[in-house]
Structure formats: C-alpha cells, structure tokens
Amino acid sequence: MDLTADTAEQYRDFALDARDYSPCYDDWCTRAAADEELLAWLDRLPPAKRQPNLVLAAARWHGVPAPGPYDAFRSALLADDGTIVATISARSTQTNEVGRLATLLPAFALLADEPVALVEAGASAGLNLFPDRYSYSWGSGVVGSGPVLGARVSGPAPLPASVPAVAWRGGVDLNPLDVTDDDAMRWLSHLVWPEHDERRERLERAVSIARTEPPAIVRGDLLDELPALVSAASAHGPVVVFHSAVAAYLSVEDRARFHAMMSGLVADGACHWVSNEAPNVLPEVTATADVPEGARGFVLGIDGRAVALAHGHGAWLRWL
C-alpha cells in the first residue's frame, strides 16, 4: 500500500491485501473507499494518520466490534467526539508481526556463518529481534527449537538447516514501545486483523519471549541514528540491518536518502542489509529483479538486490 496515495486509493489497496484474508477489513475498506462522507472525515486527519490499519485499530480500541458491520465502524467515526481522533493522533502502526521471521530467516542465514549482531530499523517493541528463539517450518521438517513459525515456499529458496545464532540485538524507532508495558502491548494486539486469532496468540508468545531479554532500542530517526548503531553493533559480530514495512512511512525523498545510506554502509563493509518492503517503496531494489507488475506483498532484498517476494505477515515466500 502506498501511503503517499490519496485516501480512497489507500483504502482500496488495503482491501485488496485483506481479500480472502480478512473479510471484515475487506468489506470496511472497500466501502470506505466509496463513501464520500467518510473520506471527507478521514481527509481532515494529517496525511500520515489516514492510513487504514491505524484508523481501523483505533475504532476497535474504542469498542467498534470486529468482525462486525461496516455501519458501526462508519457511525463511530462520523459521531466521534474527538476520542478516536486522539487515539489516532497518539498511536502508530507498529505491528511487529513476528510471522515475518519465517520469510526473513533465509536471508539472515545467507549472510554470515557466525553469530550476528541484528539491528532493526523501525523496531517498535523489538519482537522481531529474536529469530533464534523460534523454530521454522517451510514445508518439510522443522528447523530450530521454540514456537514454530511457518511459510509456504516456492522457488529456489536457500532454506537453512539451522537457525543463525544472534550475538547482539538492538534497533531504532521514533517511538520505541516498552515490551513490559501492558497498555502498549494491548495496542499491538488491536493492530492484528480481526479474524486472525492465531496471529494474536503468536504476538502474545513473542511478547513473552522478548520480556525475558528486552532489546536495546534507540529512540530517534533511523536516518540519523543507524550509522552509529551499526558501528556499536559491530563490536559483537557481523552486523545485519533489517526492516519490514518501515520505509513506507518515509517520504519519497527520505526513502531515496535511506537507500543511499544503506547502500553506502554495505559498500563500506559496515553491515549487510535485508529489506522487506512493498514493491514501490524502494524502487531501486525492486528494479534489480524481474518483479511482476502489480505484485502483492513485499520485495525481499539482500544488500540492495531483490531476491524474493514475501507475504506481508510471513505466510509465503516466493524466491526469484
């Protein structure tokens, strides 16, 4: 989804992502995209706050039933006394979907044969900084120990025979969430789509895992903080910087700056870089492979080159 697109297009695009995956959100967003009165309400929000998952989660936070009828969602927004808007203003979509690790791990495993220092850009509560605490199923057998994360895999994916060791883990975020803060973790659960009980259970397990060793997350702009964080992490092992559905929140100009910065760090040997973003977000990465026009999901990149397509929540991986 392009967060720079007009509001109706964002909601239509979100509905496509939800199709056959969340009937409630498919219905709500399809109808919202054609609802001129609701679009006018949404357009009074700052551009960064109109994004579907944030608005949908805020409505649910304040009691709108989901799954439930579109009219209840619509009425809650149009009759809002400022309470829902206040939540939208104060919160953000820091989903922290650990299911993505099932599609990220093959990339991590390619990059080092010794314990790595993981740095996540846009880390939220840092739940994805624990790939070594899970086991993985890609269709035949299970690798690792711990709760199982799985993805359907097609293409010549270099699936690892073991889970890479992690020597150090940390990250950067504009608004780091404290994994021990029950209110913040409850907000994360509202960002999980309505019908996805399994994902909510997975989130609860991830929070429990992270609470045993809360990661070090720097508060700040990734464009400002990442180089120093990479340098500090290098004392612990080969550095792998990764991010997933994060660069989409940067302006088009800052996405270009981010690509240039990461390309420079890779060229200097300071780190490896694993990107996992929608195809239009880092076009320089997408252009390095034959990515089908109109492809859904994310483009998985290694050191600036596209290697796979991946489902936004980690359900499938298509190696290119």
TAJO-V592216 format. One record per pair of residues at least 12 apart in sequence whose ideal C-beta (glycine too) atoms are under 10 Angstrom apart, sorted by the first residue. I is the first residue (numbers start at 1). J is the second residue. If there is no record, write none. Layout:
i	j
I	J
I	J
//
This chain:
i	j
1	13
1	14
1	15
1	16
1	17
1	51
1	52
1	53
1	245
1	248
1	278
1	280
1	281
1	312
2	248
2	252
2	278
2	279
2	280
2	281
3	47
3	48
3	50
3	51
3	52
3	93
3	248
3	249
3	250
3	251
3	278
3	281
4	47
4	48
4	248
4	250
4	251
4	252
4	255
4	280
4	281
5	280
6	33
6	39
6	43
6	47
6	50
7	32
7	33
7	38
7	39
7	40
7	41
7	42
7	43
7	45
7	47
7	50
7	51
7	52
7	55
8	29
8	32
8	33
8	34
8	35
8	36
8	38
8	39
8	42
8	43
9	33
10	29
10	32
10	33
10	42
10	47
10	50
10	51
10	52
10	55
11	25
11	28
11	29
11	30
11	31
11	32
11	33
11	34
11	35
11	38
11	39
11	42
11	50
11	51
11	52
11	55
11	56
12	29
12	30
12	32
12	33
12	34
12	52
13	29
13	33
13	52
13	278
13	296
14	26
14	28
14	29
14	30
14	32
14	33
14	51
14	52
14	53
14	55
14	56
15	27
15	28
15	29
15	30
15	31
15	32
15	33
15	52
16	29
16	30
16	294
16	296
17	29
17	52
17	53
17	193
17	278
17	296
17	297
17	311
17	312
17	313
18	30
18	52
18	53
18	56
18	193
18	194
18	195
19	296
21	193
21	195
21	196
21	311
21	312
21	313
21	315
22	56
22	66
22	67
22	192
22	193
22	194
22	195
22	196
23	67
23	193
23	194
23	195
24	56
24	60
24	65
24	66
24	67
24	68
24	69
24	70
24	73
24	193
24	194
24	195
25	52
25	53
25	56
25	66
25	67
25	73
25	193
25	194
25	195
25	196
26	193
27	67
27	68
27	69
27	70
27	73
28	52
28	55
28	56
28	59
28	64
28	66
28	67
28	68
28	69
28	70
28	72
28	73
28	74
28	194
29	52
29	53
29	55
29	56
29	70
29	73
30	70
31	70
31	71
31	73
31	74
32	52
32	55
32	56
32	70
32	73
32	74
32	77
33	52
35	70
35	74
35	77
35	78
37	74
37	77
37	78
38	55
38	70
38	73
38	74
38	77
38	78
40	78
41	55
41	74
41	77
41	78
41	80
41	85
42	55
42	77
42	88
44	85
45	85
45	88
45	89
46	88
46	89
48	92
48	93
48	249
48	251
49	85
49	88
49	89
49	90
49	91
49	92
50	88
51	88
51	92
51	93
51	248
51	249
52	93
53	92
53	93
53	95
53	190
53	191
53	192
53	193
53	245
54	87
54	88
54	89
54	91
54	92
54	93
54	94
54	191
55	73
55	77
55	84
55	85
55	87
55	88
55	93
56	73
56	93
56	190
56	191
56	193
56	194
57	87
57	88
57	91
57	92
57	93
57	95
57	187
57	188
57	189
57	190
57	191
57	192
57	193
58	76
58	77
58	80
58	83
58	84
58	85
58	86
58	87
58	88
58	89
58	90
58	91
58	187
58	190
58	191
59	72
59	73
59	74
59	76
59	77
59	80
59	84
59	87
59	88
59	190
60	73
60	76
60	189
60	190
60	191
60	192
60	194
61	83
61	84
61	87
61	88
61	91
61	186
61	187
61	189
61	190
61	191
62	76
62	77
62	80
62	83
62	84
62	86
62	87
62	190
63	76
63	84
64	76
64	77
64	84
65	194
66	190
66	193
66	194
66	195
67	193
67	194
67	195
68	194
87	187
87	190
90	175
90	187
91	175
91	184
91	187
91	190
91	191
92	124
92	173
92	174
92	175
92	177
92	187
92	191
92	249
93	124
93	187
93	188
93	191
93	245
93	248
93	249
94	122
94	123
94	124
94	125
94	127
94	173
94	174
94	175
94	176
94	177
94	184
94	187
94	188
94	191
94	245
94	246
95	124
95	127
95	188
95	191
95	192
95	193
95	199
95	203
95	244
95	245
95	312
95	313
96	120
96	122
96	123
96	124
96	125
96	126
96	127
96	128
96	129
96	177
96	179
96	185
96	188
96	191
96	192
96	203
96	206
96	207
96	210
96	244
97	124
97	127
97	128
97	188
97	191
97	192
97	196
97	199
97	202
97	203
97	206
97	244
97	245
97	312
97	313
97	314
98	127
98	128
98	129
98	130
98	131
98	133
98	134
98	147
98	149
98	199
98	202
98	203
98	205
98	206
98	207
98	209
98	210
98	313
98	314
99	128
99	134
99	149
99	150
99	151
99	196
99	198
99	199
99	202
99	203
99	206
99	311
99	312
99	313
99	314
99	315
100	128
100	131
100	149
100	151
100	242
100	244
100	245
100	276
100	298
100	300
100	310
100	311
100	312
100	313
100	314
100	315
101	127
101	128
101	129
101	130
101	131
101	132
101	133
101	134
101	136
101	149
101	151
101	163
101	206
101	242
101	244
101	314
102	131
102	134
102	136
102	137
102	138
102	148
102	149
102	150
102	151
102	152
102	153
102	310
102	311
102	313
102	314
102	315
102	316
102	317
103	136
103	138
103	149
103	151
103	153
103	157
103	244
103	276
103	297
103	298
103	300
103	308
103	309
103	310
103	311
103	312
103	313
103	314
103	315
103	316
103	317
103	318
103	319
104	128
104	131
104	149
104	151
104	240
104	242
104	243
104	244
104	274
104	276
104	300
104	310
104	314
104	317
105	131
105	132
105	134
105	136
105	138
105	143
105	144
105	149
105	151
105	159
105	160
105	163
105	164
105	274
105	314
105	317
106	136
106	138
106	151
106	153
106	157
106	158
106	159
106	160
106	274
106	300
106	302
106	307
106	308
106	310
106	317
106	319
107	157
107	158
107	160
107	240
107	242
107	272
107	273
107	274
107	275
107	276
107	300
107	301
107	302
107	303
107	307
107	308
107	310
107	317
108	131
108	132
108	160
108	163
108	164
108	166
108	240
108	242
108	272
108	274
108	302
109	131
109	136
109	143
109	158
109	159
109	160
109	161
109	162
109	163
109	164
110	158
110	160
110	164
110	240
110	272
110	274
110	302
110	303
110	307
111	164
111	238
111	239
111	240
111	242
111	271
111	272
111	273
111	274
111	302
111	303
112	164
112	165
112	167
112	237
112	238
112	239
112	240
112	272
113	164
113	165
113	238
114	164
114	165
114	167
114	237
114	238
115	132
115	164
115	165
115	166
115	167
115	168
115	236
115	237
115	238
116	131
116	132
116	164
116	165
116	166
116	167
116	168
116	169
116	233
116	236
116	237
116	238
116	239
116	240
116	271
116	272
117	166
117	167
117	168
117	169
117	170
117	229
117	230
117	232
117	233
117	234
117	235
117	236
117	237
117	238
117	239
117	240
117	241
117	271
118	130
118	131
118	132
118	164
118	166
118	167
118	168
118	169
118	170
118	171
118	215
118	233
118	236
118	237
118	239
118	240
118	241
118	242
118	274
119	168
119	169
119	170
119	171
119	172
119	218
119	222
119	225
119	226
119	229
119	230
119	232
119	233
119	234
119	239
119	240
119	241
119	242
119	243
119	271
119	273
120	169
120	170
120	171
120	172
120	173
120	215
120	217
120	222
120	229
120	240
120	241
120	242
120	243
120	244
120	246
120	274
121	171
121	172
121	173
121	222
121	223
121	225
121	226
121	229
121	241
121	242
121	243
121	244
121	246
121	247
121	258
121	262
121	273
121	275
122	171
122	172
122	173
122	174
122	222
122	242
122	243
122	244
122	245
122	246
122	247
122	248
122	249
122	250
123	169
123	170
123	171
123	172
123	173
123	176
123	177
123	215
123	216
123	217
123	218
123	222
123	242
123	243
123	246
124	171
124	173
124	174
124	175
124	176
124	177
124	179
124	184
124	188
124	191
124	217
124	246
125	171
125	173
125	176
125	177
125	178
125	179
125	180
125	181
125	184
125	185
125	188
125	203
125	206
125	207
125	210
125	211
125	214
125	215
125	217
126	169
126	170
126	171
126	173
126	176
126	177
126	178
126	179
126	206
126	210
126	213
126	214
126	215
126	216
126	217
127	177
127	179
127	185
127	188
127	202
127	203
127	205
127	206
127	207
127	209
127	210
127	215
128	169
128	171
128	206
128	210
128	215
128	242
128	243
128	244
129	166
129	168
129	169
129	170
129	171
129	209
129	210
129	213
129	214
129	215
129	216
129	217
129	242
130	146
130	166
130	169
130	206
130	209
130	210
130	212
130	213
130	215
131	144
131	146
131	149
131	163
131	164
131	165
131	166
131	169
131	242
132	144
132	145
132	146
132	163
132	164
132	165
132	166
132	167
132	169
133	145
133	146
133	147
133	163
133	166
133	205
133	206
133	209
133	210
133	212
133	213
134	146
134	147
134	148
134	149
134	163
134	202
134	205
134	206
134	209
135	147
135	148
135	149
135	150
135	163
136	148
136	149
136	150
136	151
136	159
136	160
136	163
137	149
137	150
137	151
137	152
137	153
138	150
138	151
138	152
138	153
138	157
138	159
138	160
138	317
139	151
139	152
139	153
139	154
139	159
140	153
140	159
141	159
141	161
143	159
143	160
143	161
143	162
143	163
144	160
144	162
144	163
144	164
145	163
146	163
146	205
146	209
147	201
147	202
147	205
147	206
147	208
147	209
148	202
149	202
149	205
149	206
149	314
150	314
150	315
150	316
151	310
151	311
151	313
151	314
151	315
151	316
151	317
151	318
152	311
152	315
152	316
152	317
152	318
153	308
153	316
153	317
153	318
153	319
154	308
154	309
154	316
154	317
154	318
154	319
155	307
155	308
155	309
155	317
155	318
155	319
155	320
156	308
156	319
156	320
157	300
157	307
157	308
157	317
157	318
157	319
157	320
158	307
158	319
159	317
159	319
164	240
165	237
166	236
166	237
166	240
167	233
167	235
167	236
167	237
167	238
167	239
168	215
168	216
168	232
168	233
168	234
168	235
168	236
168	237
168	239
169	210
169	213
169	215
169	216
169	217
169	233
169	236
170	215
170	216
170	217
170	218
170	229
170	232
170	233
170	236
171	215
171	216
171	217
171	218
171	222
171	225
171	226
171	229
171	233
171	241
171	242
171	243
172	216
172	217
172	218
172	219
172	220
172	221
172	222
172	223
172	224
172	225
172	226
172	228
172	229
172	241
172	243
173	217
173	218
173	219
173	220
173	221
173	222
173	225
173	246
174	219
174	220
174	221
174	222
174	225
174	249
175	217
175	219
176	215
176	216
176	217
176	218
176	219
176	220
177	217
178	211
178	214
178	217
179	206
179	207
179	208
179	209
179	210
179	211
179	212
179	213
179	214
179	215
179	217
180	207
180	210
180	211
180	214
182	207
184	207
185	203
185	204
185	206
185	207
185	210
185	211
188	200
188	203
188	204
188	206
188	207
189	203
189	204
189	207
191	203
192	313
193	313
196	313
199	313
199	314
202	313
202	314
216	229
216	232
216	233
217	229
218	232
221	250
221	254
222	241
222	243
222	246
222	247
222	249
222	250
222	254
222	258
222	261
222	262
223	250
223	254
223	257
223	258
223	261
226	241
226	243
226	258
226	261
226	262
226	265
226	270
226	271
227	261
227	262
227	264
227	265
227	268
227	270
227	271
229	241
229	271
230	262
230	265
230	268
230	270
230	271
230	273
231	265
231	270
231	271
233	270
233	271
234	269
234	270
234	271
238	269
238	271
238	272
239	265
239	269
239	270
239	271
239	272
239	273
240	271
240	272
240	273
240	274
240	302
241	262
241	265
241	266
241	270
241	271
241	272
241	273
241	274
241	275
242	271
242	272
242	273
242	274
242	275
242	276
242	301
242	302
243	258
243	262
243	273
243	274
243	275
243	276
243	277
243	282
244	274
244	275
244	276
244	277
244	298
244	300
244	310
244	312
244	313
244	314
245	276
245	277
245	278
245	281
245	298
245	312
245	313
246	258
246	275
246	276
246	277
246	281
247	259
247	262
247	275
247	276
247	277
247	278
247	281
247	282
247	285
248	277
248	278
248	280
248	281
248	282
248	298
249	281
250	281
250	282
252	280
252	281
252	283
255	277
255	280
255	281
255	282
255	283
255	284
256	282
256	283
256	284
258	275
258	281
258	282
259	273
259	275
259	281
259	282
259	283
259	284
259	285
259	301
259	304
260	284
261	273
262	275
262	282
262	285
262	301
262	303
262	304
263	284
263	285
263	303
263	304
265	303
266	302
266	303
266	304
267	303
267	304
271	303
272	302
272	303
273	285
273	301
273	302
273	303
273	304
273	305
274	300
274	301
274	302
274	303
274	307
275	298
275	299
275	300
275	301
275	302
275	303
275	304
275	305
275	306
276	297
276	298
276	299
276	300
276	301
276	308
276	310
276	312
276	314
277	298
277	299
277	300
277	301
277	310
278	295
278	296
278	297
278	298
278	299
278	312
279	291
279	292
279	293
279	294
279	295
279	296
279	297
279	298
279	299
279	306
279	309
280	299
281	298
281	299
282	299
282	301
282	304
282	306
283	299
284	301
284	304
284	305
284	306
285	299
285	300
285	301
285	302
285	303
285	304
285	305
285	306
285	307
286	299
286	301
286	306
287	299
287	305
287	306
288	301
288	304
288	305
288	306
288	307
288	320
289	301
289	305
289	306
289	307
289	308
289	309
289	320
290	306
290	320
291	306
291	308
291	309
291	320
292	309
292	318
292	320
295	309
295	318
296	309
296	311
296	312
297	309
297	310
297	311
297	312
297	313
297	315
297	316
297	317
297	318
298	310
298	311
298	312
298	313
298	314
298	317
299	320
300	317
300	318
300	319
300	320
305	320
306	320
307	319
307	320
308	320
//
